[in-house]
């Protein structure tokens, strides 16, 4: 049918035969309908495509606004109303609409009135007649018009409006296999199943990876990415759209990267979902991070530090001012470490504690927790400046992301506050260089830093069952002293700093990892996977 559309466009003089041949091949390579691809690339306007589709199918073309008005006039502008009117289960009807690119808009004496996206073959019409047990009188619309109507009426009303104002709540999902997602499920049902399943498996991330004909769903569990199921590409697209609406992201933008966030409750457990989308050659990919809002039970002694490391960090947080920073990749447990430090401070000293986070990951009664919101101009740096006027003793800054936040954190530490934060660097000594690369004065960095940590999470080996069970941290702990401060002030390189630190007993992450392997807590394979090569 795409070739027929292409022939018609050439016949009408929209494009040359040679150019059309190239575009047909490119649309197939990206697994897109030809008309959809032409509109996305700006080669054809939506109205032009609609008229050509009308001529191709011998049916009238209606745009999104006309369909929306028809649904409004008929009182069918929600999934619930539509399913009641046609006496069909909501999930089943939504799945049918997704699969066949159908929008039913009313009934006549002869059958139902509907809008369909071409190409439309005899099998499609037979399936629809069998489903509705009636003839189908239809007009045609474009894929873009169809998406606009579906998003406006079936993703952004009722439960979704409530969810944006409050939280998405999933109490129970009766599902025995993720393979059910390959059948005709609605986007809402598919997401409910995925969130429920991911939460029960202890997954920290859900990945939607678009392919030529389907979408691969992957989880990250205990640091390992695992393929779980493949779902229809059309279902994935609608699920991504729903998540983007929940996260106040631009649903029309499918190529540029976007970030968002929304709250989720699964069986009375609260999660904050971080959302990131990006366009790929096969369509839009989406990455969801599940941050479990929980009460803090972890103490310093249970993080995985060696006893001498625990003692060293306790001495550092007893100081009334300065910066304690931990580094590591996303998902390495940095926030848990900072909260374990806060717990230690809170239980041993009477201090006014303020946290500034994105998002707040732990519930901690007795302290002030602030969640930033850049869209509302609640930023790390601005909130940190405000927090300094609230008489704090200890401030936790979720992440030092930019120069302004870094300089404010340094100023806070030099004016009598203990600042705990995270930074992206490969190891503890690299974090010192990272401060300088962000524009900090070396003398101020040397004066401000109390301690720098680096950490990774390795899976714990169970020799009895010969499987991995849970994860444990391995840490570099670098307390500052006068010699190291002097070297930092004079811009000493990392090699010299490393030699000086090792003379004082500093152990690298590789050395700590070797101890854990020798103790039988983890394996060489796991250490190489997480820490890297070069392990002796």
C-alpha positions as CSV (number, residue, x, y, z in Angstrom):
1,X,0.0,0.0,0.0
2,X,2.9,2.3,0.7
3,X,4.0,1.9,-2.9
4,X,0.5,2.7,-4.1
5,X,0.6,5.9,-2.0
6,X,4.0,6.7,-3.4
7,X,2.7,6.2,-7.0
8,X,-0.2,8.6,-6.3
9,X,2.1,11.2,-4.8
10,X,4.3,11.0,-7.9
11,X,1.3,11.2,-10.2
12,X,0.1,14.3,-8.4
13,X,3.5,15.9,-8.8
14,X,4.5,16.1,-5.1
15,X,7.8,14.2,-5.7
16,X,9.9,12.8,-8.5
17,X,10.0,9.0,-9.0
18,X,13.7,8.9,-8.1
19,X,13.1,10.9,-4.9
20,X,10.1,8.8,-4.0
21,X,12.0,5.6,-4.4
22,X,14.6,6.9,-1.9
23,X,12.0,8.0,0.6
24,X,10.1,4.6,0.4
25,X,13.3,2.8,1.2
26,X,14.2,5.2,4.1
27,X,10.7,4.9,5.6
28,X,10.9,1.1,5.5
29,X,14.4,1.2,7.1
30,X,12.9,3.2,10.0
31,X,9.8,0.9,10.1
32,X,7.5,3.9,9.5
33,X,4.5,4.3,7.3
34,X,5.5,6.3,4.2
35,X,3.0,9.1,4.9
36,X,4.0,9.3,8.6
37,X,7.7,9.5,7.5
38,X,7.0,12.2,4.9
39,X,5.2,14.4,7.5
40,X,7.9,13.9,10.1
41,X,10.6,15.0,7.7
42,X,8.5,18.1,6.6
43,X,8.2,16.8,3.0
44,X,4.4,16.7,3.1
45,X,1.9,18.6,5.2
46,X,-0.7,16.6,7.2
47,X,-3.6,18.1,5.2
48,X,-1.9,17.2,1.9
49,X,-1.4,13.6,3.0
50,X,-5.0,13.4,4.2
51,X,-6.4,14.4,0.8
52,X,-4.1,11.9,-0.9
53,X,-5.2,9.1,1.5
54,X,-8.8,10.1,0.8
55,X,-8.3,9.6,-2.9
56,X,-6.4,6.4,-2.4
57,X,-9.1,4.8,-0.3
58,X,-12.1,6.4,-1.9
59,X,-13.2,7.7,1.5
60,X,-13.5,11.2,3.0
61,X,-10.6,12.6,5.1
62,X,-11.2,14.0,8.6
63,X,-8.6,15.7,10.7
64,X,-8.0,15.5,14.4
65,X,-10.1,18.6,15.2
66,X,-13.1,17.1,13.4
67,X,-12.8,13.8,15.1
68,X,-12.4,15.4,18.5
69,X,-15.5,17.5,17.9
70,X,-17.5,14.4,16.8
71,X,-16.5,12.6,20.0
72,X,-17.3,15.6,22.1
73,X,-20.8,16.0,20.5
74,X,-21.5,12.3,21.0
75,X,-20.3,12.3,24.6
76,X,-17.6,9.7,23.8
77,X,-14.5,11.7,24.8
78,X,-13.0,9.1,27.2
79,X,-12.1,5.5,27.3
80,X,-14.8,4.7,29.9
81,X,-17.6,6.5,27.9
82,X,-16.5,4.8,24.7
83,X,-16.4,1.3,26.1
84,X,-19.8,1.8,27.8
85,X,-21.4,3.1,24.6
86,X,-20.1,0.1,22.5
87,X,-20.6,-2.3,25.4
88,X,-17.0,-3.6,25.2
89,X,-14.3,-4.0,27.9
90,X,-12.2,-0.9,28.1
91,X,-8.8,-2.7,27.8
92,X,-10.0,-4.8,25.0
93,X,-11.5,-1.9,23.0
94,X,-8.3,0.2,23.6
95,X,-6.2,-2.6,22.4
96,X,-8.3,-3.0,19.3
97,X,-8.1,0.7,18.5
98,X,-4.3,0.6,18.9
99,X,-3.8,-2.5,16.7
100,X,-6.1,-1.4,13.9
101,X,-5.6,2.4,14.2
102,X,-9.3,2.8,14.7
103,X,-11.4,5.5,16.4
104,X,-15.1,4.5,16.7
105,X,-17.2,7.7,16.8
106,X,-20.8,6.6,16.7
107,X,-23.6,4.3,15.5
108,X,-26.0,4.3,12.6
109,X,-28.9,2.0,11.6
110,X,-26.5,0.1,9.4
111,X,-23.6,-0.2,11.8
112,X,-20.9,1.9,13.4
113,X,-19.2,5.0,12.3
114,X,-15.4,5.0,12.6
115,X,-12.2,6.7,11.5
116,X,-9.3,4.5,10.3
117,X,-5.7,5.1,9.3
118,X,-4.8,3.6,5.9
119,X,-3.6,1.1,4.7
120,X,-6.9,-0.7,5.2
121,X,-7.3,-4.2,3.9
122,X,-10.2,-6.7,3.7
123,X,-9.0,-8.6,6.7
124,X,-9.0,-5.5,8.8
125,X,-12.6,-4.7,7.9
126,X,-13.7,-8.3,8.5
127,X,-12.0,-8.3,11.9
128,X,-13.8,-5.1,12.8
129,X,-17.2,-6.4,11.5
130,X,-16.8,-9.5,13.6
131,X,-15.8,-7.6,16.7
132,X,-18.7,-5.0,16.5
133,X,-21.1,-7.5,14.9
134,X,-22.0,-4.7,12.5
135,X,-20.9,-3.0,9.3
136,X,-18.2,-0.4,9.5
137,X,-18.8,2.9,7.7
138,X,-15.5,4.8,7.9
139,X,-13.6,7.9,7.0
140,X,-9.8,8.1,6.8
141,X,-7.3,10.1,8.8
142,X,-3.5,10.3,9.1
143,X,-1.3,8.6,11.8
144,X,-0.6,12.0,13.3
145,X,-4.3,12.9,13.5
146,X,-5.0,9.5,15.1
147,X,-2.2,10.0,17.7
148,X,-3.5,13.5,18.6
149,X,-7.0,12.2,19.2
150,X,-5.9,9.2,21.2
151,X,-3.7,11.3,23.5
152,X,-6.3,14.0,24.0
153,X,-9.1,11.7,24.8
154,X,-7.8,8.4,26.1
155,X,-4.5,9.3,27.9
156,X,-5.2,12.7,29.4
157,X,-8.5,12.4,31.1
158,X,-10.1,10.9,34.2
159,X,-7.5,8.7,36.0
160,X,-4.6,10.5,34.3
161,X,-5.8,13.9,35.4
162,X,-6.1,12.6,38.9
163,X,-2.7,10.9,38.7
164,X,-1.0,14.2,37.6
165,X,-2.6,16.0,40.6
166,X,-1.8,13.1,43.0
167,X,0.0,9.8,42.2
168,X,-0.3,6.9,39.9
169,X,-1.6,4.1,42.2
170,X,-1.2,0.4,41.3
171,X,-2.8,-1.8,44.0
172,X,-2.7,-5.2,42.3
173,X,-2.1,-6.6,38.9
174,X,-3.3,-10.2,38.2
175,X,-0.7,-11.3,35.7
176,X,1.3,-14.4,35.5
177,X,3.6,-13.6,32.6
178,X,5.0,-10.6,30.8
179,X,4.3,-12.4,27.6
180,X,0.6,-11.2,27.9
181,X,1.9,-7.8,26.9
182,X,2.3,-9.1,23.4
183,X,-1.5,-9.4,23.2
184,X,-4.0,-6.6,22.8
185,X,-3.4,-4.7,26.1
186,X,-3.9,-0.9,26.5
187,X,-0.9,1.3,27.2
188,X,-2.2,1.9,30.8
189,X,-2.6,-1.8,31.5
190,X,0.9,-2.6,30.0
191,X,2.5,0.0,32.2
192,X,0.7,-1.2,35.3
193,X,1.9,-4.8,34.5
194,X,5.5,-3.6,34.0
195,X,5.6,-1.4,37.1
196,X,4.1,-4.1,39.2
197,X,6.4,-6.8,37.9
198,X,9.5,-4.6,38.1
199,X,8.8,-3.7,41.7
200,X,8.3,-7.3,42.7
201,X,11.6,-8.3,41.0
202,X,13.5,-5.5,42.7
203,X,14.4,-3.8,39.4
204,X,15.9,-0.3,39.6
205,X,15.4,0.5,35.9
206,X,13.0,-0.3,33.0
207,X,14.3,0.3,29.5
208,X,12.1,0.6,26.3
209,X,14.4,0.0,23.3
210,X,12.7,0.5,19.9
211,X,13.6,-2.0,17.2
212,X,12.6,-2.3,13.5
213,X,9.3,-4.1,14.3
214,X,9.0,-4.3,18.0
215,X,10.2,-2.8,21.3
216,X,12.5,-4.7,23.7
217,X,11.8,-4.3,27.4
218,X,14.8,-4.7,29.7
219,X,15.1,-4.4,33.5
220,X,18.2,-3.7,35.6
221,X,18.3,-6.0,38.6
222,X,21.3,-6.0,41.0
223,X,23.2,-3.9,38.5
224,X,22.6,-6.3,35.6
225,X,20.5,-5.5,32.5
226,X,18.2,-8.3,31.5
227,X,15.9,-8.6,28.5
228,X,12.4,-9.4,29.8
229,X,9.9,-9.3,26.9
230,X,9.3,-7.8,23.4
231,X,6.1,-5.9,22.9
232,X,4.4,-4.5,19.8
233,X,6.0,-1.2,18.6
234,X,2.6,0.6,18.5
235,X,2.0,-0.4,22.2
236,X,5.4,0.9,23.2
237,X,4.8,4.2,21.4
238,X,1.5,4.7,23.3
239,X,3.1,3.7,26.6
240,X,5.9,6.2,26.1
241,X,3.3,8.9,25.3
242,X,1.4,8.1,28.5
243,X,4.5,8.3,30.6
244,X,5.5,11.6,28.9
245,X,2.1,13.1,29.8
246,X,2.4,11.9,33.4
247,X,5.9,13.5,33.5
248,X,4.8,16.8,31.9
249,X,7.0,16.2,28.9
250,X,6.4,17.3,25.3
251,X,4.6,14.4,23.7
252,X,5.1,15.9,20.2
253,X,8.9,15.9,20.5
254,X,10.2,12.4,19.7
255,X,13.8,13.1,18.5
256,X,15.4,15.4,21.1
257,X,16.3,14.1,24.5
258,X,13.8,14.9,27.3
259,X,13.7,14.4,31.1
260,X,10.8,14.2,33.5
261,X,9.5,12.7,36.7
262,X,6.3,11.4,38.3
263,X,5.3,9.6,41.5
264,X,4.0,6.1,41.6
265,X,2.5,3.9,44.3
266,X,2.7,0.1,43.9
267,X,0.9,-1.9,46.6
268,X,1.2,1.0,49.1
269,X,4.9,1.5,48.4
270,X,5.9,4.9,47.1
271,X,8.3,5.3,44.2
272,X,9.6,8.4,42.3
273,X,10.0,7.6,38.6
274,X,12.7,9.4,36.7
275,X,12.1,9.5,33.0
276,X,14.5,10.0,30.1
277,X,13.6,9.7,26.4
278,X,15.7,10.0,23.3
279,X,15.2,9.4,19.6
280,X,16.9,6.5,17.9
281,X,17.1,5.3,14.3
282,X,14.1,3.0,15.0
283,X,12.0,5.3,17.1
284,X,11.9,6.7,20.6
285,X,13.6,5.0,23.5
286,X,12.6,5.5,27.1
287,X,14.5,4.8,30.3
288,X,12.7,4.7,33.7
289,X,14.5,4.7,37.0
290,X,12.5,3.4,39.9
291,X,13.5,5.2,43.1
292,X,11.9,3.5,46.1
293,X,10.8,6.0,48.8
294,X,11.6,4.2,52.0
295,X,12.4,4.7,55.6
296,X,16.1,4.6,56.3
297,X,17.3,1.5,58.1
298,X,20.9,1.3,56.8
299,X,23.7,2.3,59.1
300,X,27.4,2.9,58.4
301,X,28.3,-0.6,59.6
302,X,26.1,-2.3,57.0
303,X,27.2,-0.5,53.8
304,X,30.2,-2.7,53.1
305,X,33.0,-0.5,54.4
306,X,36.0,-2.1,56.2
307,X,36.0,-1.5,59.9
308,X,38.9,1.0,59.6
309,X,37.0,2.8,56.9
310,X,34.0,3.2,59.1
311,X,36.1,4.6,61.8
312,X,37.8,7.1,59.4
313,X,34.5,8.4,58.0
314,X,33.0,8.7,61.5
315,X,35.9,11.0,62.4
316,X,35.3,13.1,59.3
317,X,31.6,13.7,60.0
318,X,32.3,14.7,63.6
319,X,33.9,17.8,62.3
320,X,31.5,20.8,62.5
321,X,32.2,22.1,59.0
322,X,33.7,21.1,55.6
323,X,32.6,18.9,52.7
324,X,32.2,15.2,52.6
325,X,31.6,14.0,49.0
326,X,31.1,10.6,47.5
327,X,31.5,9.6,43.9
328,X,30.4,6.8,41.7
329,X,28.2,6.0,38.7
330,X,24.4,6.2,38.7
331,X,23.0,3.4,40.8
332,X,26.1,2.8,42.9
333,X,24.4,3.6,46.2
334,X,25.7,7.2,46.8
335,X,22.4,8.5,48.2
336,X,22.2,5.5,50.6
337,X,25.7,6.3,51.8
338,X,24.9,9.9,52.4
339,X,21.7,9.0,54.4
340,X,23.7,6.5,56.5
341,X,26.0,9.4,57.3
342,X,23.0,11.6,58.2
343,X,21.6,8.9,60.4
344,X,24.9,8.7,62.3
345,X,24.9,12.4,62.8
346,X,21.3,12.6,63.8
347,X,21.5,9.9,66.3
348,X,24.7,11.1,68.0
349,X,24.3,14.9,67.9
350,X,21.6,17.5,68.2
351,X,21.8,19.2,64.8
352,X,19.5,21.1,62.4
353,X,19.7,19.1,59.1
354,X,18.4,20.1,55.7
355,X,18.5,18.0,52.5
356,X,18.1,19.2,49.0
357,X,17.4,16.4,46.5
358,X,16.1,15.4,43.1
359,X,14.1,13.4,44.1
360,X,13.8,12.8,47.9
361,X,14.6,9.0,48.1
362,X,14.3,8.4,51.9
363,X,11.7,9.4,54.4
364,X,13.6,10.8,57.4
365,X,11.5,12.2,60.3
366,X,13.0,15.0,62.2
367,X,14.9,16.8,59.4
368,X,13.9,19.2,56.6
369,X,13.8,17.5,53.2
370,X,13.4,19.6,50.1
371,X,12.8,18.3,46.5
372,X,14.0,20.5,43.7
373,X,11.9,21.3,40.7
374,X,13.8,23.1,37.9
375,X,10.5,23.8,36.0
376,X,9.3,25.7,39.1
377,X,12.8,27.4,39.3
378,X,13.6,25.4,42.5
379,X,17.2,24.5,41.7
380,X,20.0,23.0,43.7
381,X,22.0,26.3,43.8
382,X,19.1,28.5,44.6
383,X,17.6,26.2,47.2
384,X,21.1,25.8,48.8
385,X,21.4,29.6,49.1
386,X,18.0,29.7,50.7
387,X,18.8,26.8,53.1
388,X,21.8,28.8,54.4
389,X,19.4,31.3,55.9
390,X,17.5,28.6,57.8
391,X,20.2,28.1,60.5
392,X,21.4,24.6,59.4
393,X,24.2,22.7,60.9
394,X,24.3,20.0,58.2
395,X,23.2,20.2,54.6
396,X,22.9,17.3,52.2
397,X,23.0,18.4,48.5
398,X,21.9,15.5,46.3
399,X,24.4,16.3,43.6
400,X,26.9,19.0,42.7
401,X,25.9,19.4,39.1
402,X,27.3,22.7,38.1
403,X,29.8,25.4,39.0
404,X,27.2,27.6,40.8
405,X,26.1,24.8,43.1
406,X,29.8,23.8,43.7
407,X,30.8,27.3,44.7
408,X,27.8,27.7,47.0
409,X,28.6,24.4,48.6
410,X,32.2,25.4,49.2
411,X,31.1,28.8,50.6
412,X,28.7,27.0,53.0
413,X,31.4,24.6,54.2
414,X,33.8,27.5,54.8
415,X,31.2,29.4,56.8
416,X,30.7,26.8,59.4
417,X,28.4,24.2,57.8
418,X,28.9,20.5,57.3
419,X,28.0,19.7,53.6
420,X,27.4,16.2,52.3
421,X,27.1,15.7,48.6
422,X,27.8,13.5,45.5
423,X,29.9,14.1,42.4
424,X,30.4,12.3,39.2
425,X,34.1,11.0,39.1
426,X,35.7,7.7,38.5
427,X,37.5,7.5,41.9
428,X,38.2,9.5,45.1
429,X,41.3,11.3,43.8
430,X,39.6,12.1,40.4
431,X,36.9,13.9,42.4
432,X,39.5,16.4,43.6
433,X,40.5,17.1,40.0
434,X,36.8,17.3,39.1
435,X,36.3,20.2,41.5
436,X,39.1,22.1,39.8
437,X,37.8,21.3,36.3
438,X,34.5,22.9,37.3
439,X,36.2,26.1,38.1
440,X,36.9,25.9,41.8
441,X,39.9,27.7,43.4
442,X,42.4,24.9,44.5
443,X,43.1,26.7,47.8
444,X,39.3,26.8,48.6
445,X,38.9,23.2,47.6
446,X,41.8,22.2,49.9
447,X,40.3,24.2,52.8
448,X,36.7,22.9,52.2
449,X,37.2,19.1,51.7
450,X,37.1,16.9,54.8
451,X,36.9,13.6,53.0
452,X,36.4,12.2,49.5
453,X,34.8,8.7,48.9
454,X,34.3,6.6,45.8
455,X,32.0,3.6,45.7
456,X,30.6,0.7,43.6
457,X,28.1,-2.0,44.3
458,X,29.1,-5.6,43.7
459,X,26.9,-8.7,43.8
460,X,27.4,-10.9,46.8
461,X,28.3,-14.5,46.1
462,X,26.4,-17.3,47.9
463,X,28.7,-20.3,47.8
464,X,26.0,-22.7,49.1
465,X,23.5,-22.0,46.3
466,X,26.3,-20.9,43.8
467,X,24.3,-17.8,42.9
468,X,24.5,-14.1,43.5
469,X,22.2,-12.7,46.2
470,X,22.0,-9.0,46.9
471,X,24.8,-6.4,46.6
472,X,27.4,-4.8,48.9
473,X,29.4,-1.6,48.6
474,X,33.2,-1.4,48.1
475,X,34.6,2.0,49.0
476,X,37.6,4.2,48.7
477,X,37.9,6.6,51.7
478,X,40.3,9.5,51.4
479,X,40.4,11.7,54.5
480,X,42.1,15.1,54.1
481,X,45.1,16.1,56.2
482,X,47.6,19.0,56.1
483,X,50.0,17.4,53.6
484,X,47.2,16.6,51.1
485,X,45.6,20.0,51.5
486,X,49.0,21.6,50.7
487,X,49.4,19.5,47.6
488,X,45.9,20.3,46.4
489,X,46.5,24.0,46.9
490,X,49.7,23.8,44.8
491,X,47.8,21.9,42.0
492,X,49.7,18.6,42.4
493,X,48.7,16.0,39.9
494,X,46.7,12.9,40.7
495,X,49.8,10.6,40.5
496,X,51.6,12.5,43.2
497,X,48.4,12.8,45.3
498,X,47.9,9.0,45.0
499,X,51.5,8.3,46.2
500,X,51.1,10.6,49.1
501,X,47.7,9.1,50.0
502,X,49.0,5.6,49.9
503,X,51.8,6.4,52.2
504,X,49.1,7.3,54.7
505,X,47.3,4.0,54.3
506,X,44.9,4.9,51.5
507,X,43.6,1.8,49.7
508,X,42.3,1.9,46.1
509,X,39.0,0.3,45.1
510,X,40.9,-2.5,43.4
511,X,42.7,-3.3,46.6
512,X,39.5,-3.2,48.6
513,X,37.8,-5.5,46.0
514,X,40.7,-8.0,46.3
515,X,40.1,-8.2,50.1
516,X,36.4,-8.9,49.5
517,X,37.2,-11.6,46.9
518,X,39.7,-13.3,49.3
519,X,37.0,-13.2,52.0
520,X,34.6,-15.1,49.6
521,X,32.1,-12.2,49.6
522,X,32.2,-11.7,45.9
523,X,34.0,-13.1,42.8
524,X,36.8,-11.9,40.4
525,X,34.3,-11.9,37.5
526,X,32.0,-9.6,39.4
527,X,34.8,-7.2,40.5
528,X,36.1,-7.0,36.9
529,X,32.6,-6.3,35.7
530,X,32.0,-3.5,38.2
531,X,35.4,-2.0,39.0
532,X,37.2,-2.8,35.7
533,X,40.4,-4.5,34.7
534,X,43.8,-4.3,36.2
535,X,42.9,-6.5,39.2
536,X,45.9,-8.5,40.4
